[in-house]
Amino acid sequence: MTFFINPYQVRTADILLQKGFNVLLHGRNPTKLAKTLSEFKSKHPQNRIESVTADFNNLEDVPKIPEFIKSNHLRVTVFINNVASTDNDLFLFEENPESVMDKTLNTGVVFFTKLCYRIVPILKEVNGKTIMVNIGSGAGNSPVPYLAVYSGTKGYVLVRHLVEISYSMLTSSTSLSLALSLLNLQ
Ligand SMILES: NC(=O)c1ccc[n+]([C@@H]2O[C@H](COP(=O)([O-])OP(=O)(O)OC[C@H]3O[C@@H](n4cnc5c(N)ncnc54)[C@H](OP(=O)(O)O)[C@@H]3O)[C@@H](O)[C@H]2O)c1
């Protein structure tokens, strides 16, 4: 499983660890990640807990998570993608600094898509049920004023899953995840 770091995300990972899952934590900040890893390891000494860094604003980092999974022979059954560029200030669309727009699009659309592209085959290798959860937002259904680009990326998460559902229903064990994604967790 992969994860991202903030208090409620940490709580979710904690619950999964209590349920006996091993966890692969992802973050972009090595210091923050090391601290969380160390806290989890002392709290859950029985579980295998690993970590990997990748910056979703840097497309060269796209292979890092899938390569970590493959090189460590991890069997991934639950994949949760919570990352979003949420530290945006509010701007009229045309006044949005281009660097902020690039970050939001890279994180929420390009990296996201390329990561799913690499993770779905990993999930399909598992003999049994697997699940992918990509965190959406109400902004995907009802675009938020002054957050045009962010809202667009969340709309993209929904559209992509509509496509993926028809694919997975035909071919793979990941359909449960896609149904969950459609719930558009907020
Ligand atoms: N908060 C809301 O009201 C709300 C409502 C609807 C949906 N959501 C969705 O819920 C999810 C979590 O949001 P949140 O409110 O909890 O915000 P958050 O705390 O800012 O969580 C976003 C996470 O994404 C990570 N992240 C951001 N940019 C990244 C990058 N370039 N590379 C790697 N990781 C990156 C952040 O890492 P760092 O810890 O290093 O910053 C953080 O852990 C998001 O998908 C968001 O769209 C939130």
The ligand as an ORCA input file, in Angstrom:
! r2SCAN-3c Opt
* xyz 0 1
  N      -9.242     19.498      2.701
  C     -10.382     19.521      2.017
  O     -11.317     20.313      2.288
  C     -10.589     18.562      0.889
  C     -11.856     18.476      0.295
  C     -12.064     17.586     -0.741
  C     -11.033     16.773     -1.186
  N      -9.809     16.886     -0.614
  C      -8.767     16.000     -1.132
  O      -8.260     15.232     -0.060
  C      -6.891     14.934     -0.301
  C      -6.057     15.374      0.900
  O      -6.182     16.768      1.036
  P      -5.844     17.534      2.396
  O      -6.851     18.586      2.537
  O      -5.631     16.536      3.485
  O      -4.534     18.275      1.996
  P      -3.008     18.046      2.387
  O      -2.850     17.857      3.815
  O      -2.270     19.173      1.752
  O      -2.679     16.676      1.677
  C      -2.171     16.618      0.435
  C      -1.020     15.640      0.498
  O      -0.435     15.638     -0.793
  C       0.945     15.769     -0.626
  N       1.522     16.455     -1.756
  C       1.202     17.685     -2.237
  N       1.967     17.999     -3.286
  C       2.799     16.937     -3.455
  C       3.831     16.646     -4.376
  N       4.195     17.510     -5.321
  N       4.479     15.461     -4.266
  C       4.153     14.584     -3.308
  N       3.186     14.785     -2.403
  C       2.527     15.954     -2.481
  C       1.143     16.604      0.611
  O       2.459     16.360      1.063
  P       3.156     17.227      2.214
  O       2.675     16.589      3.474
  O       4.614     17.056      1.960
  O       2.676     18.643      2.044
  C       0.044     16.064      1.504
  O       0.473     14.932      2.228
  C      -6.503     15.666     -1.584
  O      -6.566     14.764     -2.673
  C      -7.562     16.739     -1.711
  O      -7.749     17.122     -3.040
  C      -9.562     17.751      0.416
*
